[in-house]
Amino acid sequence: MSLHCMDVIGFYLKGYLTDAQFEEIFDRHSAEFESVLDEGLFFQVLNTDFRSKEQRIHLQVCLRDFMLAAFPVEYETISDAYAENLIEAGQKDDLTAILKKRYEPKETVVIHCGEIESVTELHALLQKELGLGANYGRNWDALRDFLYDILFPKTLVFENWMTYQKKFPRDAAVLREILQDIPDGRCAVAYE
């Protein structure tokens, strides 16, 4: 169970769990956390008032220091791909249930291309609608890099595609080429 506790802490520190979700898991599984955290840190978590921003920030700093000192590999492992692996493994626990809700694929995502005035605007829409995160570089190479980490919807629709294609023919061709590399069965792409 100790690795699971480290997963919970890591996912919390990297923003996958809210304060309330972390507090609830910690309260429910305090015995397991007590067995892996040093006594001072355990009681600090136990006594943190999660309504206080100052206390939450202080706790997060202490937890991050602990993880980097004692479990650096586990901390660095926390990622979207790792979350998906936990979900696919079919574990039945609080953490996996929360991650499952977060990573449940949407049925359909529609990208409205008719009023896009720049390639940068398209990248901003892709970033927002596909949940690419703050690290997305808003360029074609970055999209290629993210291709295997994206939790695609079942269907991705580019509405008013012809309008975009007429304005930006080269970029439209590059996007289509990139999206052809989506692994089979993960997402149907429609250009309407």
N, C-alpha and C positions, 0 to 999 in steps of 0.2 A: 504493500500500500504506500510505501514511502515515495516511490516514483510518481504515483498518482497525486500525492500531496504537492510534489514539486511541479507537476503539470498544472495543477490548480493555481499555484502561486505564479508560475510563469505566464499562464494565460491571463491572469489578473493584471500583472505588471505590464503586459504588452497590449492591454486594452480590449481583450476578447471577452472579459467578464466585467460587469458593472461592480461598483462597490457593494451594492445590495446583494448581488449574486455571490460574490466572494464571501461576504459576511455570513450569508445563509449556509453555504457549503462548509465554512469553517465551524460554525456553531453545530451543524449536524454531525461533523466528523472531527470534533475537537480532540478526541483520544488519539486518532491517527496523526493529527498535526502535532500533538504534544510529543509523540514518539520520535518525530524527525526534526523538530525545531529545538534550538537551545532554550532553556527555561525562560531567560529574559525576553527573547523574541516572542515566544509563545504567549507569555503574559501581556506583552505589548499589544499583540493582535487582539487578545481576549479583552483588553481594556480600552481599545481604541473606540472613540465615539465617531462612527462613520458619518455622522451629520456635520462634523467639524472638518472643513477643508484642510486646515492646518494639521490636524492629527492624521488625516488620510495621507497627505503628502509626506509627512514624517515617516509614517508606517511604510509607505511605498519605497522610500529611500532605504530604510533599514532592510526591507525584504529584498530589494535589488542587490544591496551589498552582500547579503547572506547568499543569495543565489549565485552571484558572480564569484564569490569566494569558495562556496561548497559544492555547487552544482552548475558550473559554467557551461558544460556541454548540453545539459538538459535545458538550460535557459536559452541557449542559442538555437536549439532544435524547435522551439515554439514558433510555428508559422502556419499559414493557411494550409499548406500541404500536410503538415503534421496533424492539424485538426481534422482534415478530411480522412486521414489514415485512422485516427481514433474512431471516427464515425463508422467507417467501413468495417472496422474490426468488430463492431456490434456490441461494444461494452454497454452495460446497463448501469449507469451511475449518473449522479447529478451533473458532472462536468460534461459528459457526452450528450446528455439531454439538452443542455443549454447550447452546446456547439451545433447540435443537429438542427435546432430551430434557426440558428444564425445562418447555417450553410444549406438550408433546404433550398433547392433550386427553384427559381421562379418559373412559372409556366411560360410566360412570354415577356420579352422586353422589346419595346418599340423605340427605335431611334428615329426621331422626326428630322429628316434631312432637308426638307423644303426651304427652311429659312436660315440654313447654315451659311454664313458669309466667309468662313475661313476654315482651313484645315485644323487650326488650333481649336476652333469651336467644336469641330467633330471630336477631336481628342478629349476635350472637356466633357462632352456628352458621354463618350465611351467610358471615361473614368468614373463619372457619376453613376451611370446606369449599370455598368458591369462591376462596380465596387472595386476598382483597381487600386484604390488607396493613394496615400500622399506620395509614395515613392514612384508612381507612374510618371515617366519622363515626357509624356504627351508627344511622342513621335513614333514612327513605324517600327524602328528597332526596339523600342520599349514595348510596343504591343506584341511583337514577336517573342520577346523575353517573357512576357506575362502569359503567353498563350496556354501553357500547361498548368499555370497556377490559378487561372480564372475559373470560378464556379459559374459556368455558362447556364443561361436559362435553357429550357427545353427548346424554345424557339426564339431566335433573334431576328427581328423584322426591321429592315431599313425602309421606312415609309418615305415616299417621294424621292426614291433613289435616283431616278432619271434627272431630276433637277440638280442634285449634287454631282452626278456624273458629268453633266454638261459643264458645270462651273469648274470642276476639278478632275478632269479625265485621268491624269496620271495618278493622282492620289486615290481615286476610286478604284483603279486597276490594282494598285498596291494593296489596298484594303481587301479586295476580293481574293487576291493571291494569298494573303496572310490567313484569312478566314477559311480558306480551303484546307489549311493544315490543322484545323480543329480535329482532335481525335474522333474517329468514327463513333457515332451514336451519342455524342455528348450534347450536340446542339444542331438543330436545323436552322439554316440561315436563309431568309427570304428577302428578296429585293423587289419592292413594290413601287 
